Amino acid sequence: MSSEMEVDKPELTVYNTMSQQKEILKPINPGKIGMYVCGITAYDFSHIGHARAAVSFDVLYRYLRHLGYEVTYVRNFTDVDDKVINRASKCGEKPLDFSSRFCEEYLVDMGALQCLLPTHQPRVSDHMEHIITMIQTIIAKDCGYEVSGDVFFSVDKSPNYGQLSGQLLDHTRAGERVALDPRKRNPADFALWKAAKPGEPSWESPWGPGRPGWHIECSAMSAFYLSPRFDIHGGGADLKFPHHENEIAQTCAACEDSGVTYWLHNGHVTNNNVKMGKALDNFFTIREVTAKYHPLALRHFLMSAQYRSPLNYSVLQLETSSDALYYVYQTLEDLVEALSPYREAICEDGGNSVQTAEAKDIVKEVKSEFETKMSDDLNTAHVLAGAFQDAMKFINVSITKLKEMQKKPRMSLVVSLVEVEKAVREVLDVLGLLTTLSYTEFLKEMKQKALARAKLGEEEVLQKIETRRVARMNKNFEQSDAIRKTLALEGISLMDIPGKGTVWRPCLPQPKSAATQATPP
């Protein structure tokens, strides 16, 4: 990073679960960040709870890069696990083939949500050597023990066990998550290695054939890709205990110079205020939601609350996010159309025309407010409000002014609009909301999703528009109003535009009932 960049960019504060307070991010190696995030267990299509974790840390990844950091981002796949084995058996597939398929399906979902690819995406099955080596070290340091081919970690040898989650050894709820095992020295001891069972995938080890316990994989892979000491470890709030607590114990036992500087945890997505998850069968997959809502509308929704806060799923919230995003892109599309007659003039102007004072202030405020909010523990909840909305209003008001202005002030306004658009696009880009399509193509995609929600084809909508036109021509306003209201109930808004006739766009559906609970998308 240049010294100028360091001066211009604000300090980023993050909430550290370990200290339970916000702290200024100070990397171990200046200008570089090592970040490890726990990924999915690949045995099914991912739900929107998984999507929230992915989007939350993708936003952090993007913002760190925006601030000029060189980021090594590692997100793992758990492809060896009881859930994988059990589901693969029911489906008649080999466990590793089965999990590999869902790893790839997850990446398809991540692409749709515009989550950047991490630097590394390791799979447990590719790191058995590193896992076994770490377990051997833990045993050698008398922090682990073997019983009949199984290896357990001895929590009594971890004096700070419970420091992250606040869980004391007396309160670790042994028997709640896994069955009590009389072979353990302490009921809270957990598996580092599991002896092979008939028909399960296994790897050779000093303790006989078997496979890793859940927690050791992340200790081994984070140490391999980042070193035992690194900057940021992230994951869902439900991973604080036992997963992350056990990671800390293992890594500290195996590596003398180890530790994570900042522990970050995203809040749950809830359904009627109950954590969404596969165990409760109260979840919606990413695919189910994006069948009717644009993936970027889902991304917008997942960012609509600060990442640490619970986020309650509702159709209304998804509709609101979809409507907000459509407004942004319709405004940008209108701007492209309005500026099209001046593109050649902009090139010929050569920078002679200057921005208006109002536009300069808006550009400055958009950038300043964005970085202020984002640098406060990634406060995305209102990042597209305030100055960003002022920019949207400036664009809309200025478009109507353009044709009425004289040439010189008009070119000043044109140049101003170009700069405001750049500022808006930069914000959208860092948030992962900047489409790779043209504005026209993106709006078309959003309209197709609106039609899917309304269970209508575009030809049906156009036919209704024509029927309404004839009704208005015949002064049958009762019929024309009824058509408009019927479509509005389904999230289709009709707009009468001089010179263009009647066009339609998605809108927030008019309420049909007072029901607000989450329903399948």
C-alpha positions in Angstrom: 0.0 0.0 0.0 1.2 3.5 -0.7 1.5 6.0 2.1 -1.2 8.1 0.4 -3.6 5.1 0.4 -2.9 4.5 4.1 -3.8 8.1 4.9 -6.9 8.2 2.7 -8.4 4.9 4.0 -10.1 4.7 7.4 -9.1 2.2 10.1 -11.3 -0.9 10.0 -12.8 -2.0 13.4 -14.2 -5.5 13.8 -16.0 -7.1 16.7 -13.7 -9.8 18.2 -15.7 -12.6 19.7 -12.7 -13.5 21.9 -12.5 -10.0 23.6 -16.2 -9.3 23.1 -15.5 -5.8 21.9 -14.7 -3.9 18.7 -11.0 -3.7 17.9 -9.0 -1.9 15.3 -7.7 -4.3 12.7 -4.0 -4.5 13.0 -2.6 -7.3 10.8 0.3 -9.5 11.9 2.2 -8.6 8.7 1.6 -5.0 7.6 -0.5 -4.8 4.4 -1.4 -8.5 4.4 -4.3 -10.4 5.9 -4.7 -14.2 6.5 -8.3 -15.2 6.8 -9.8 -18.6 7.4 -13.6 -19.2 7.2 -15.3 -22.5 8.0 -17.2 -23.7 4.9 -20.0 -26.2 4.4 -20.3 -29.9 5.0 -21.1 -31.0 1.5 -24.0 -33.4 1.6 -27.0 -31.4 0.3 -27.8 -28.2 -1.5 -26.9 -25.2 0.6 -29.6 -23.1 2.3 -29.7 -19.3 2.9 -28.1 -19.7 6.3 -25.0 -20.9 4.4 -25.4 -18.1 2.0 -25.4 -15.5 4.8 -22.0 -16.8 6.1 -20.6 -16.8 2.5 -21.9 -13.3 1.7 -20.8 -11.9 5.1 -17.2 -12.9 4.7 -17.2 -12.2 0.9 -18.1 -8.6 1.9 -15.2 -8.5 4.4 -12.9 -10.0 1.7 -13.9 -7.4 -0.8 -13.7 -4.5 1.6 -10.2 -5.6 2.8 -9.1 -5.5 -0.8 -10.8 -2.1 -1.3 -8.7 -0.9 1.6 -5.6 -2.1 -0.2 -4.8 -5.3 1.8 -3.3 -8.3 0.1 -5.7 -11.1 1.4 -5.1 -14.8 1.6 -8.6 -16.1 2.0 -9.1 -19.8 2.9 -12.6 -21.5 3.0 -12.7 -25.3 3.5 -15.1 -28.0 2.4 -15.9 -30.8 4.8 -16.2 -33.8 2.4 -15.6 -36.5 5.0 -18.2 -36.6 7.8 -21.0 -38.7 9.3 -23.6 -36.7 7.5 -21.9 -37.2 4.2 -21.5 -41.0 4.7 -25.1 -41.5 5.9 -26.7 -39.5 3.0 -24.4 -41.1 0.4 -25.4 -44.5 1.7 -29.1 -43.7 1.3 -28.5 -42.4 -2.2 -26.4 -45.4 -3.2 -23.3 -43.3 -4.0 -19.7 -43.4 -2.9 -19.2 -40.8 -0.1 -16.4 -38.8 -1.8 -18.1 -38.8 -5.2 -21.3 -37.7 -3.4 -19.7 -34.9 -1.4 -17.7 -33.7 -4.5 -20.9 -33.2 -6.4 -22.3 -30.9 -3.6 -19.0 -29.0 -3.4 -19.5 -28.2 -7.1 -23.2 -27.3 -6.6 -22.2 -24.9 -3.8 -19.7 -23.2 -6.1 -22.5 -22.7 -8.6 -24.6 -21.0 -5.9 -21.6 -18.8 -4.9 -21.1 -17.7 -8.4 -24.8 -16.7 -8.7 -24.4 -14.7 -5.5 -21.3 -13.1 -6.9 -19.1 -14.3 -4.0 -15.5 -14.1 -5.1 -13.5 -17.3 -5.1 -11.3 -17.7 -2.0 -7.6 -18.0 -2.5 -7.7 -21.6 -1.4 -10.7 -24.0 -1.0 -9.2 -27.1 0.6 -11.1 -30.4 1.1 -10.5 -32.6 4.1 -9.9 -35.7 1.9 -6.9 -33.9 0.4 -5.2 -33.2 3.7 -5.1 -36.4 5.6 -1.3 -36.3 5.9 -1.4 -32.9 7.6 -4.2 -34.0 9.9 -2.5 -37.2 11.0 0.8 -35.3 11.6 -1.0 -32.8 13.8 -2.7 -35.5 15.8 0.6 -37.2 16.3 2.1 -34.0 17.7 -0.9 -33.6 20.0 -0.4 -37.1 21.4 3.4 -36.6 21.7 2.6 -33.5 23.9 0.4 -35.6 26.1 -2.8 -33.7 25.1 -4.4 -36.6 23.2 -4.8 -40.4 23.8 -5.7 -43.4 21.7 -8.4 -46.0 22.7 -9.0 -49.0 20.4 -8.2 -47.1 17.2 -10.0 -43.9 18.2 -8.0 -40.8 19.3 -9.4 -38.2 21.7 -8.3 -34.8 22.8 -7.9 -34.3 26.5 -9.6 -31.1 27.4 -8.1 -31.2 30.9 -4.8 -30.5 29.2 -6.1 -27.2 27.8 -6.1 -24.7 30.7 -7.9 -22.0 28.7 -10.6 -24.2 27.3 -13.9 -22.2 27.1 -12.2 -18.8 26.6 -13.9 -18.1 23.3 -17.4 -19.3 24.0 -17.5 -18.8 27.8 -18.4 -22.5 28.1 -16.9 -24.0 31.3 -15.9 -27.6 31.4 -18.7 -28.3 33.9 -21.2 -26.9 31.4 -20.1 -28.4 28.1 -23.2 -30.5 27.8 -21.5 -33.8 27.2 -24.1 -36.2 25.8 -26.2 -33.5 24.2 -24.4 -33.3 20.9 -22.8 -36.8 20.9 -23.5 -40.0 23.0 -21.5 -40.3 26.2 -18.5 -42.6 25.7 -17.2 -44.3 28.9 -13.8 -44.7 27.3 -13.2 -40.9 27.6 -11.1 -39.6 30.5 -13.4 -36.6 30.6 -16.9 -36.6 29.1 -16.0 -33.3 27.3 -13.0 -34.9 25.5 -13.6 -35.0 21.7 -12.5 -37.1 18.8 -9.4 -36.3 16.8 -9.5 -39.6 14.9 -12.3 -42.2 14.4 -11.6 -45.9 13.8 -13.0 -47.2 10.6 -16.4 -48.8 10.5 -17.4 -51.4 7.8 -18.3 -49.8 4.5 -17.0 -46.3 5.5 -14.2 -44.5 3.7 -11.0 -44.7 5.7 -7.3 -43.8 5.6 -4.3 -45.5 7.1 -2.9 -44.0 10.2 -0.6 -45.0 13.2 -3.8 -46.0 15.0 -5.2 -48.1 12.3 -7.6 -47.2 9.4 -10.0 -44.4 10.1 -10.9 -40.8 9.4 -10.6 -37.5 11.2 -13.0 -36.0 13.8 -14.7 -32.9 12.7 -12.7 -30.2 14.5 -9.1 -31.3 13.7 -9.5 -30.6 9.9 -9.7 -26.8 10.3 -6.7 -26.7 12.7 -4.6 -28.6 10.2 -5.7 -26.8 7.1 -5.5 -23.3 8.5 -2.0 -24.0 9.8 -1.0 -25.4 6.4 -2.3 -22.5 4.3 -1.8 -19.6 6.7 0.5 -20.8 9.5 -0.7 -21.6 13.0 -0.9 -17.8 13.8 -3.1 -15.7 11.5 -5.3 -12.7 11.5 -9.0 -13.6 11.1 -11.0 -16.7 11.7 -14.7 -16.6 10.7 -17.8 -18.7 10.7 -21.4 -18.8 11.9 -22.3 -18.0 15.5 -23.3 -21.7 16.0 -19.6 -22.7 15.5 -18.3 -20.9 18.5 -18.9 -24.0 20.6 -17.8 -26.7 20.3 -16.1 -26.3 16.9 -14.0 -23.2 17.3 -13.4 -23.8 21.0 -12.0 -27.2 20.1 -9.9 -25.7 17.2 -8.2 -23.4 19.6 -7.4 -26.2 22.1 -6.0 -28.4 19.3 -3.9 -25.8 17.6 -2.5 -24.5 20.9 -1.5 -28.1 21.8 0.1 -28.8 18.5 1.8 -25.5 17.8 3.7 -23.4 20.2 3.4 -20.1 18.3 -0.3 -20.2 17.4 -3.3 -18.1 17.7 -6.0 -16.1 15.9 -6.0 -12.4 16.4 -9.7 -11.8 15.5 -12.6 -14.2 15.8 -15.6 -13.1 13.7 -19.0 -14.8 13.7 -22.1 -14.0 11.6 -25.6 -14.2 13.0 -28.1 -16.8 12.1 -30.9 -16.5 9.5 -34.1 -17.3 11.3 -37.5 -18.5 10.2 -40.1 -17.0 12.5 -37.3 -16.2 14.9 -36.0 -19.8 15.1 -32.6 -20.6 13.7 -32.9 -21.9 10.2 -31.2 -25.3 9.7 -31.5 -28.7 8.2 -31.9 -30.4 11.6 -35.2 -28.5 12.1 -36.3 -28.8 8.5 -37.2 -25.1 8.5 -34.8 -24.0 5.8 -35.0 -22.8 2.2 -32.2 -23.6 -0.2 -30.4 -21.0 -2.2 -31.8 -22.6 -5.3 -35.4 -22.4 -4.0 -35.1 -18.7 -3.3 -33.3 -17.8 -6.5 -35.8 -19.6 -8.6 -38.1 -16.6 -8.0 -35.8 -13.8 -6.8 -32.6 -12.6 -8.5 -29.5 -13.9 -6.8 -28.4 -10.3 -6.2 -31.7 -9.5 -4.6 -31.0 -12.4 -2.2 -27.5 -11.0 -1.6 -29.0 -7.6 -0.9 -31.4 -9.2 1.6 -28.6 -11.0 3.4 -26.7 -7.7 3.8 -29.8 -5.8 5.0 -28.8 -6.4 8.7 -25.4 -6.0 10.2 -23.6 -9.3 9.8 -23.6 -10.2 13.5 -27.3 -9.6 14.0 -29.9 -12.4 13.5 -31.7 -11.9 10.2 -35.4 -13.1 10.0 -36.4 -14.5 6.7 -39.6 -13.1 5.2 -41.0 -12.8 1.7 -41.6 -9.1 2.4 -38.0 -8.5 3.1 -36.9 -10.3 -0.1 -39.5 -8.3 -2.0 -38.1 -5.1 -0.5 -34.6 -6.0 -1.4 -35.6 -6.9 -4.9 -37.5 -3.6 -5.3 -34.6 -1.5 -3.9 -32.1 -3.2 -6.3 -34.4 -2.7 -9.3 -34.7 1.0 -8.5 -30.9 1.4 -8.4 -30.5 -0.3 -11.8 -33.5 1.4 -13.4 -32.0 4.7 -12.4 -28.6 3.7 -13.9 -30.3 2.5 -17.1 -32.2 5.8 -17.4 -28.9 7.6 -17.0 -27.2 5.6 -19.8 -30.1 6.4 -22.1 -30.0 10.1 -21.0 -26.2 10.4 -21.6 -26.1 8.5 -24.9 -26.5 11.7 -27.0 -23.5 13.2 -25.2 -21.0 10.3 -25.3 -19.1 11.8 -28.3 -19.2 15.2 -26.7 -17.8 13.8 -23.4 -14.8 12.5 -25.3 -14.3 15.7 -27.2 -14.6 17.8 -24.0 -11.3 16.4 -22.8 -11.9 17.3 -19.2 -12.6 21.0 -19.9 -16.0 20.9 -18.2 -16.0 20.7 -14.4 -18.4 19.0 -12.1 -21.1 21.1 -10.4 -20.5 21.8 -6.7 -23.5 19.7 -5.8 -22.1 16.7 -7.7 -18.7 17.1 -6.1 -20.3 17.1 -2.7 -22.4 14.1 -3.5 -19.5 12.0 -4.8 -17.4 13.0 -1.7 -20.3 12.1 0.7 -21.1 8.8 -1.1 -17.5 7.6 -0.7 -17.0 9.0 2.8 -20.2 7.7 4.2 -19.7 4.3 2.6 -16.2 3.8 4.1 -17.3 5.2 7.5 -20.1 2.7 7.8 -18.1 -0.2 6.4 -15.2 0.5 8.6 -17.5 0.2 11.6 -17.5 -3.6 11.7 -19.0 -3.8 8.2 -22.2 -2.0 8.9 -24.0 -2.9 5.7 -27.5 -2.4 7.1 -27.9 1.2 5.9 -25.0 1.5 3.5 -27.3 2.0 0.5 -29.3 4.7 2.3 -28.2 8.3 3.1 -25.7 9.7 0.6 -26.2 6.7 -1.7 -29.9 7.6 -2.1 -29.0 11.2 -2.5 -26.9 10.2 -5.5 -29.9 8.3 -6.9 -32.1 11.3 -6.5 -29.5 13.6 -8.1 -29.3 11.3 -11.1 -33.1 11.2 -11.5 -33.6 15.0 -11.1 -30.6 15.8 -13.4 -31.9 13.6 -16.2 -35.0 15.7 -16.5 -32.9 18.9 -16.5 -30.5 17.9 -19.3 -32.7 18.7 -22.3 -33.7 22.1 -20.9 -30.2 23.4 -20.3 -27.8 25.4 -22.5 -24.7 23.7 -23.9 -22.0 24.9 -21.4 -23.9 24.2 -18.2 -25.3 21.0 -19.7 -21.8 19.6 -20.3 -20.9 20.4 -16.7 -24.0 18.4 -15.6 -23.1 15.6 -18.0 -19.6 15.3 -16.6 -21.1 15.4 -13.1 -23.5 12.6 -13.8 -20.6 10.5 -15.1 -18.7 11.0 -11.9 -21.7 10.3 -9.7 -22.3 7.0 -11.6 -18.6 6.0 -11.0 -19.1 6.6 -7.3 -22.3 4.5 -7.2 -20.7 1.7 -9.2 -17.7 1.6 -6.8 -20.0 1.1 -3.8 -22.0 -1.6 -5.6 -18.7 -3.3 -6.6 -17.3 -3.5 -3.1 -20.6 -4.8 -1.9 -20.7 -7.5 -4.6 -23.9 -6.0 -6.0 -22.4 -4.7 -9.3 -23.8 -6.8 -12.2 -21.5 -8.1 -14.8 -24.3 -7.7 -17.3 -25.5 -4.5 -19.0 -28.1 -2.6 -17.0 -30.7 -3.5 -19.6 -29.9 -7.2 -19.4 -29.9 -7.2 -15.6 -33.3 -5.4 -15.5 -34.6 -8.0 -17.9 -33.5 -10.8 -15.6 -35.2 -9.1 -12.6 -38.4 -8.8 -14.6 -38.3 -12.5 -15.5 -38.1 -13.3 -11.8 -41.0 -11.0 -11.0 -43.0 -12.9 -13.7 -42.1 -16.2 -12.1 -43.3 -15.0 -8.7 -46.6 -13.8 -10.3 -46.9 -17.0 -12.2 -47.4 -15.0 -15.4 -45.8 -14.9 -18.8 -44.8 -11.6 -20.3 -47.3 -12.2 -23.2 -50.1 -12.4 -20.6 -49.0 -9.1 -19.0 -48.7 -7.4 -22.4 -52.2 -8.7 -23.3 -53.6 -7.2 -20.1 -51.9 -3.9 -20.9 -53.6 -3.9 -24.3 -57.0 -4.8 -22.8 -56.5 -1.9 -20.3 -55.5 0.5 -23.2 -58.8 -0.4 -25.0 -60.8 0.0 -21.8 -59.3 3.5 -21.2 -59.9 4.5 -24.8 -63.6 3.5 -24.3 -63.6 5.4 -21.0 -64.2 2.2 -19.1 -62.0 3.3 -16.2 -63.5 0.8 -13.8 -62.1 -2.1 -15.9 -58.7 -0.3 -16.5 -58.3 0.3 -12.8 -59.2 -3.3 -12.0 -56.5 -4.6 -14.4 -53.9 -2.3 -12.8 -54.9 -3.3 -9.2 -55.0 -7.0 -10.1 -51.4 -6.9 -11.5 -50.2 -4.8 -8.5 -51.4 -7.6 -6.2 -48.9 -9.8 -8.0 -46.0 -7.4 -7.9 -46.5 -6.0 -11.4 -46.7 -2.2 -11.7 -48.1 -0.5 -14.8 -46.6 2.9 -15.7 -48.1 5.3 -18.3 -45.1 7.2 -19.9 -45.7 9.9 -22.5 -44.3 8.9 -25.8 -43.8 5.3 -24.7 -47.2 4.2 -23.8 -47.7 1.8 -20.9 -44.7 -0.2 -19.6 -44.5 -2.6 -16.7 -41.9 -3.1 -14.0 -41.7 -5.2 -10.8 -43.0 -3.7 -7.6 -43.7 -4.6 -4.0 -46.9 -6.8 -4.2 -49.9 -5.1 -2.6 -50.7 -7.0 0.6 -53.4 -9.7 0.3 -53.5 -10.5 4.0 -52.0 -9.6 7.3 -49.9 -12.8 7.3 -46.2 -12.0 7.7 -44.7 -15.4 8.5 -42.1 -16.9 6.2 -43.5 -19.0 3.4 -41.7 -21.1 0.8 -40.4 -18.8 -2.0 
